[in-house]
Amino acid sequence: MKRVKAMLALAALAAALAGCFPPALGDAEMSDAGIRSRLEQSLHAHRELDLHAVTIDVHLHIVTISGIVSSWQDKRLIEAIVREIAGIEQASINLVVPE
């Protein structure tokens, strides 16, 4: 009986921990196109960001973001989002904030 309880406790712990880790990304999601797609989705999820004058390029897992944003806060938010995206090896963020 103790063994059954221990196995059930272990199964419950494994189920709880499974929700703590994001699912592994597949090859398509780690490609340049996949990285760009995930980055764009994350950026567009922040509706307060005005991205109409921003371009995104991904080549060999290196991201280049260029353009004009309306505030320093927007620029910092974009930088933070880029740091969260798996698969990005390097980023060049060339954003201008008009005075």
C-alpha positions in Angstrom: 0.0 0.0 0.0 2.9 2.4 0.8 4.4 1.7 -2.6 1.1 2.6 -4.4 0.8 5.8 -2.4 4.5 6.6 -3.2 3.8 6.0 -6.9 0.7 8.1 -6.9 2.6 11.0 -5.2 5.4 10.7 -7.7 2.9 10.8 -10.6 1.2 13.9 -9.1 4.6 15.6 -8.7 5.5 14.8 -12.3 2.2 16.1 -13.6 2.6 19.3 -11.6 6.2 19.9 -12.8 5.2 19.2 -16.4 3.1 22.5 -16.3 6.2 24.4 -15.1 8.3 24.0 -18.2 7.3 25.2 -21.7 7.1 22.6 -24.4 10.2 22.0 -26.4 10.4 23.9 -29.7 10.6 21.9 -32.9 13.0 22.4 -35.8 10.5 24.6 -37.7 10.0 26.8 -34.7 13.8 27.2 -34.3 14.3 28.1 -38.0 14.7 31.8 -38.9 11.1 31.9 -40.1 9.9 30.3 -36.9 11.9 32.7 -34.8 10.6 35.7 -36.8 7.0 34.4 -36.4 7.3 33.9 -32.7 8.9 37.3 -32.3 6.2 39.0 -34.4 3.5 37.3 -32.4 5.1 38.4 -29.1 5.5 42.0 -30.3 1.9 42.2 -31.7 0.5 40.8 -28.4 1.5 44.2 -26.9 -1.2 46.3 -28.6 0.3 49.5 -27.1 3.4 49.2 -29.4 3.2 51.1 -32.6 5.2 48.9 -35.0 4.2 50.5 -38.4 7.7 52.0 -38.8 9.6 48.9 -37.6 11.2 46.2 -39.7 12.3 42.8 -38.5 14.9 40.6 -40.2 16.1 37.2 -39.1 19.1 35.5 -40.7 21.1 32.6 -39.2 19.4 33.2 -35.8 20.5 36.8 -35.8 17.7 39.3 -35.4 17.9 42.9 -36.7 15.1 45.3 -35.7 15.2 48.7 -37.3 12.9 51.7 -37.4 11.2 54.4 -35.4 9.2 53.9 -32.2 7.3 56.5 -30.3 9.0 56.3 -26.9 12.0 55.0 -25.0 9.6 52.8 -23.1 8.5 51.1 -26.4 12.2 50.6 -27.3 13.0 48.9 -23.9 9.9 46.7 -24.2 10.9 45.5 -27.6 14.4 44.8 -26.3 12.9 42.8 -23.4 10.7 40.8 -25.7 13.7 39.9 -28.0 15.5 38.6 -24.9 12.6 36.2 -24.2 12.5 34.5 -27.6 14.2 31.2 -27.7 16.6 30.6 -30.6 17.9 34.1 -31.0 21.7 34.0 -30.8 22.3 37.7 -31.4 20.2 40.8 -31.8 20.9 44.2 -33.3 18.2 46.7 -32.3 18.5 49.9 -34.3 15.4 51.8 -33.1 15.1 55.6 -33.1 12.9 57.6 -30.7 12.0 61.0 -32.2 12.5 64.0 -30.0 
